[in-house]
Amino acid sequence: MALVAGQEAELGLRPEHARLADPCSSAAQLPATVRLVETLGNQTLVDLDTPAVAFTLQGPGKLAVRIGDRVALEPEGAMAHLFGADGLTI
């Protein structure tokens, strides 16, 4: 099944399959605001508010972000999944 222009879809994305975007990247990006940063040693969890939904990003090591920062979220394309209104994969 292919996505058709105007068709609604949901993006399925795991926290470890996204990253903070490089501002110079041409990849798809979702604007977000940092709500919480939790450094856990070998990884950092970053709670983000996006226009669509709250999302937790799982990043490597210590990420240089602070509460209130405006960032962009970039999904790893091959790991992102689209679902139609019927819940089936597109």
C-alpha positions as CSV (number, residue, x, y, z in Angstrom):
1,M,0.0,0.0,0.0
2,A,1.3,3.5,-0.9
3,L,0.6,6.8,0.8
4,V,-1.7,9.0,-1.3
5,A,-1.6,12.8,-1.2
6,G,-4.0,14.0,1.4
7,Q,-4.2,10.7,3.2
8,E,-3.9,10.8,7.0
9,A,-1.1,8.7,8.5
10,E,0.6,8.1,11.8
11,L,4.4,8.0,12.1
12,G,5.7,5.1,14.2
13,L,9.2,5.8,15.6
14,R,11.1,4.3,18.5
15,P,13.1,6.7,20.8
16,E,16.4,5.1,19.7
17,H,15.6,5.6,16.0
18,A,15.6,9.4,15.9
19,R,18.3,12.0,16.5
20,L,18.6,15.7,17.0
21,A,18.9,17.1,13.5
22,D,21.8,18.9,11.9
23,P,20.4,22.3,10.9
24,C,22.2,21.9,7.5
25,S,20.6,18.5,6.8
26,S,18.1,18.2,4.0
27,A,16.4,15.2,5.7
28,A,12.8,15.4,7.0
29,Q,12.7,17.3,10.4
30,L,10.1,17.8,13.0
31,P,10.5,21.0,15.2
32,A,10.5,20.4,18.9
33,T,11.1,22.1,22.3
34,V,13.1,20.3,25.0
35,R,11.0,19.7,28.1
36,L,13.3,17.5,30.1
37,V,16.9,16.2,29.9
38,E,18.0,13.1,31.8
39,T,21.6,12.0,31.4
40,L,22.1,8.4,32.3
41,G,25.8,7.9,31.6
42,N,26.0,6.1,28.4
43,Q,22.8,7.7,27.0
44,T,20.6,10.7,27.4
45,L,16.8,10.8,27.4
46,V,15.4,14.0,26.0
47,D,11.6,14.6,26.4
48,L,10.4,16.8,23.5
49,D,7.2,18.6,22.7
50,T,6.4,18.6,19.0
51,P,3.4,20.2,17.2
52,A,1.9,16.8,16.9
53,V,2.9,14.8,20.1
54,A,5.3,14.5,23.0
55,F,8.3,12.3,22.2
56,T,11.2,10.9,24.1
57,L,14.5,10.8,22.2
58,Q,17.2,8.3,23.3
59,G,20.6,9.7,22.4
60,P,24.2,8.6,22.9
61,G,26.3,9.9,25.8
62,K,25.7,13.4,27.0
63,L,23.7,15.6,24.5
64,A,24.3,19.3,24.6
65,V,20.7,20.4,25.0
66,R,18.9,22.3,27.8
67,I,15.3,22.6,28.9
68,G,13.6,25.2,26.6
69,D,15.9,24.7,23.7
70,R,14.3,24.6,20.3
71,V,15.6,21.7,18.3
72,A,14.6,19.6,15.3
73,L,14.0,15.8,15.5
74,E,15.2,13.7,12.5
75,P,13.9,10.2,12.2
76,E,16.2,7.5,10.8
77,G,14.3,6.9,7.6
78,A,14.5,3.2,7.3
79,M,13.4,2.8,10.9
80,A,10.3,5.0,10.6
81,H,7.0,3.4,9.9
82,L,3.8,4.9,8.5
83,F,0.4,3.5,9.5
84,G,-3.0,4.3,7.9
85,A,-6.2,5.1,9.7
86,D,-7.0,1.4,9.7
87,G,-3.8,0.7,11.7
88,L,-2.1,-1.1,8.9
89,T,1.4,-0.4,7.6
90,I,1.5,1.9,4.6
